[in-house]
């Protein structure tokens, strides 16, 4: 089996019987873990690749058996039921907030692989006979970052946030305030560049221009006097989201142009993008600069265009397919009251609460 040329794999979805383990659990077999399976789970988890399950089984016995095998902790939003696996796949992608084309299904059954492939033509299906080759397939050979090692834990924290939100009774603004969020903005350091490069390569839905960079390319921007590379971090009462955003600014004469602005999908619904643009607008005003932005529309990043428009940006022209945006003069810069802004001292401002708080 040859490596695919499609996008990065973000989650492997596993069948159980005769795939992850040998035998059929409901038939009373030993259901022993396949040779090398535990090592594959650990290696992919280390690289930031998530794991889930789509299996036709009884959920209670299956989950208990996974725990007995010592691997139950790896699996996020497992779908163990008797419904079609294509529906389970859709549920997993929605729960993880990633595209179906970023999933891979490993299953021994040609029927199940065909059913899923027919419903989700962008999803890749692998015969479990090729289990030993899984690490060599697709885009599993990128650099391992601290963010990647912590990705499963970040999703576990997200589950706690979702549980808190479902139990919360009150207006949306009060819920957001209850999270005690701290938004940190600072210049990218050398140790941030692997994660920053990973963000450009993994983030499509919330990427304003679709630009992708290697860590080496970002290092050249980081050290150029006419370029500013910023990283965005978010923390709340449940833990750290890690580095969730990246901004690349180019300065010429009296203009500050946002060449790239991207956010991780894990902070959707928090208005972090709007808060970052508010900070940039305030800084541009302080420097006497006009804030502009490039925007390259595609099939999935429409929400980032909306973020720009809500922040007060308007179109001023086109350069081919690329839109040119400019912050309208007189736009009021209102920072969300439920966020505490922490600005790195290297940017010339100490830690301070959000304006107006």
N, C-alpha and C positions, 0 to 999 in steps of 0.2 A: 504493500500500500504506500502510495507516495504522499508527500506533504502537500497540503492545499495552499493556494495563493490568496485565499480570502482573509478577512480581517482577523484581529486578535481574538483568541478564545478567552472568555471571561468566566465561563462556568461549564463544568462537565456534569451532565445528568446521567445517572447510573440506573440501569436495571439491576435487579438483585439476583433472582434465581438463574443459575447457570451463566451469570455474568460477573457480578462482584463476588459471589460465592458459588461453589459447585453444589449441584443438587437443587431440589425444590423444597423449600421450607415447609409448605403446607402438607407435603406428603410424608413428613416425618424423617426426612433424610438428615444426614449430619450437617449439611449446609456449611461446609468449611470454606474459609476464605481462599480465593484463588491465589496461587503462588505469585508473589510480586505485587499483589494488589495494595497491601498496606504501604509498601514503599512508594508506589505511584501516587497514592492519596497524599502522603506526607510531602513528596517532592513538589507536586503541583500546588499544595497549600502553601509551601514555602515561597513559591513564585507568585503568589497572589491569585492563583486560579481557584475559583470557588467550586464547591461540590453540592449537588442536590440529587434527588432520587425521583424517578418515575417508574413505579413498579405495581404490577397487579398482585396484591397480597393483602392480608389483613394487617392494618397499620400497627396495632399493639404488639403482636408477636414479632413482626419484622423489626420494629424499633428496639425491642428488648434484645433481639438477637444481634443487632448491630452493636448495641452496648456491650453484650457479652464478648463480642469479637474485638472490642476496644477501639472502634472506629466511629461510633455514633455521633461524636462531637463534631465531625467534619461537615455534616450535611445541613444545609440551610433550606428551609421551607420544603421538606421532603413531601412528595405527593405519592402516597401509598393507598391505592383504592382500586376499584374495578372499572373505572371510567376509561374512555379512550386516552391513550398517552398523549395525543396531540393536545387535548385539553389540559392535561397536567403540565405539559411544556409551556403552554400559554400562561398558566397560573404562576409558574416558577419565574418566567421572564418578567411578569408584571410585579411580582413580589420583590425581586431583586432590582427592578427598575433598569433593566438592560435589554437591548434588542435581542430578538430571537436568533438573529444571525451571529450573535456572540456565544451561543450555546452549542454544545456537542452532546449528542446522545450516544451512549455505549450500550448496546443491546444485542443479545444472542439471536433474537427472533427476526427472521426476514419479514414476517408479516407486520410486526410492530414497527420496524424501521420504515417499511413502505407506507404504513398508515401515517406516521409522523411526517415523512418526506412529502407525501401528497398534500398534507395540510399546511406545512411550513417549508416551502421549497428553498428558503435561504439557510435552513438549519442543516448542519452536517451530522450524518449518522455513521457510526463505526460498528462493524461486527466485533463482538467481544472476542472473537478468535484472534484479533490483532491487539489484544490487551498489552502484550509485552512491548509493542511498538508505539504505545500511546505517547510517550514522552518525546518521541522524534517527530510527531505529527504537528502540523499547524504552527502557530506562533508561540511556542513554549520555551524559546531559547533566549529571551530578552534578559536584561540585567535584573538582578533581584534587589529591590529597594526595601528600606524599613517599612514603607507604606504597604508594599506587597505582603510582607510577612504579617502585618497586622490587619490585612483586609477582612479576614473572617471575623475577627473580633470587632471591627468597625461595623460589620453587618449585624452582629449580635447586639451591639449598642443601639443600632437603628431599630431593632425589634423592640427593645425596651422603650424607646421614644414613641414608637407606634402604639404600644400598649398604654403608655401614659396619655397619649392623645385620645385614644378611644375611650378612656375612663374620664377624661377631663370634661367638666361641665362649665361652660362659659364662653364668651366671645373669643374669636380667633386671636386677637391681639393679646388677650390675657393668657391664652395657652402659650404663645410665643414668649411672653415675658416670663412665664413659669420655667422655661428652659434655662434661664440665666446664661444667655449666649454671649461669648466674647469673640469678637472679630479682630484678628491680628493682621496687620499689613506691614510688610517690610521688604527691603531689597533682597533679592535672591542671593544666597550664599553658595559657595562651591558644593557643600553637602546637600543642597536642595536640588541640584540640577538633574540628577537621575530621575527623581520624582516629577520634576517639572517637564522633562522630556516625555516621561510616561504619560502625563496628563495630555500633552499635545497629541500623542499617538492613540490614546484610548477614548478621548472625549470628542464626540461629533455633534451630539444634539445641542450642547451648550458651548459651541465654539463659533466665534463671530466671523472668522475668516478661513477656517479650515487649515491653517498653516500647521505643519508638524516640524519639529526640530529634534535633533540629537542633543545630548548633553554637551558635546563639543561645540556645536553651533550656538547653543544658549550661552556658553561661556564667553564667546566672542561678543555677544550683545551685552553681557553683564559688565564687561570691562570697557565698552566704548562710551566716551563722554556724551555722545549725542543720543544714546539709548538708555532707557530705564527699564529694568526687569524686576517686577514685583511678584512676590508670592503671597497668597491669601490663606490664612489658617482660621479654623473655627473650633471652639471648645464650648461645651455646655455642661450641665449638671450630670450628664450620663458619661462624659468622657470627651476625648478629642476626636474630631472628624479628620484630623491631619491636615495636610496641604490640600485645599479644595479649589484653588483658583490660581490663575496666572495672568499677568498683564504685561504686555510689551509696549512701551511708549517710545516714540521717536520725536525728537525736538529739532525744529528748524525755524530760525528767526523768531517770530512771536507765536508759533503754533506748537501745540503738544498733541500728537496724533496717536490714538490707540490703534496700533497695528494688529494686535491680537488680544482678545479678552475671552477667557474660557473659564467655566465653572464645572465642578464635578456634579453629576446628577444627584449625589447623595445630599446636597443642600437645596434641592428644589423645594419651593414652597416656603422658604425662609426670607425671601427678598434680599439675599446676600448680594446678588448682582447689582440691584439698585443701590444698596448701601455703598458698594465699592465705587460706583459711578459718582455718587454724592461726594465721597472723599476726594476723588480725582478732580471733580469740578471745583471744590473748595481750594485744593492745592493750585489748580490752574489760575484761579482768581488771585490767590496770594502772590503768584509769580508774574501776574500780568500777561498770561498766555491764553490764547484761544484754544479750547478743547475741541478736537475733531476726532473722527473715528472712521476706519474702513469697515465695511461689512460686505461679506460675500454670501449671498443667500443660497441655500441648498434645500433639499427635501426635508431636513430634520431640525434646522436651527432657527426656525421662525420665532420661537419663544425669546431668543436673545435679541432679535430685532424689536420685539415688544418691550423688552427691558430698556433698550435705548430710547424708544419713543416715550415711555413713561418717565424717563429721567430728563426729558426735555430736548432730545436730539431731533433734528429734522434733516431730510435729504437736501443736499446742495448740488448733486450731479452724479455722474457715473464715469468710471474708468473701465471700459469694457463691461464685464459682468459685475464688477465691484462697485458698490454704492459708496458715496462719500457723504458722511454725516457731520453735522456741526451742532454744538450745544447752543441753543437759542439764548441770546442775551437777555438778561433779566430773570433767568430761571431761578426759582428759589431752591436752595439746597437743604432739604429736610431729611435728617438722619433718623432712621427708625428708633423709637424710644425703647424698644425691647432689646436692642443690641448695645453692648458696651464696646467701644472702639479702642483698640490698643495699637498705637503706632510705634514702630521701631524707632528708637532714638536716633539711629543713623539717618532717618528721614527728616530730622530736625524738630521732632515733636515728641515729648514724653507721653507716657500712658495718661489717658484722660477719659472721662465719661463722654458719652454721645452728646453732641450739642443740643441744648434745650432740655436735657434730662434733669 
